[in-house]
């Protein structure tokens, strides 16, 4: 998984994976809500009530899921 943070100009982050539904399920189990846009695209959105700690938590969970599903 690669995200080009420098090019992000929105509160929406989309990324490509092999199985988006599995990612969304794994993230939901960890309290991070995401949606699929296609079988291989995951979409995350922040809003004004999402703070820095929430973002850090979500990033940690994303990294952990990436490690688990990479194999």
N, C-alpha and C positions, 0 to 999 in steps of 0.2 A: 504494500500500500504506500502510495506517495501522494502528499498534498503539497502543492506549491503555495505556501502561506503568503509570499510576497505578492502574488497575483490576486489574492482574495480582496474583493471590494464589497462584500455583502455579508449578511449574517447567515447565509446558506452555504453549507459545505456538502459537496457530493463527491463520492469516490467509488472507483471500480474495484470489485472483488470477484471471486469465483462464484460465491453463493450468497447473494444479498439477504435472502430470507434467514439464513443461518446467522449471519452477522446481527441482523435486527433482533432476532430471538435472544442471542447471547448478550447483547447490550441491554435489552429489556430486563433480563434476569439480574442485571447489575444496576438497574435504576436509571439507565440512559435510554431515552426514547429516540427512536430513529424510524425511518420509513424506507421502503424500497421504491425505486422509480422504475426499475426493470429487474430482471433476474440477476443482473450483475452490478446494479447501481444502488448505493446506500445514500440517503439524504439526511443530514442533520441541520437543525435550525436553532439559533439562539434568539432570545428576545430580551427586553429590558429587565426582566426579573431573574435572568441568569447572570450570576456574578462570577468573579474571578475564581473563587473556590470551586464553583460548579464546573467551570471550564476545565480546571486542573483535574478534577475528579473524572470528567468525561474522557480527557486525554489519557489518563492512566488506564481507564477501562478499555479504551480503543487499543492501546498498546498491548494490553494483556490478551484481548480477543485476537489481535493480529498474531501474537505469538502462539496462541492455542490453535488457530485455524490455518496457520502457514503450512503445516505438515500434511 
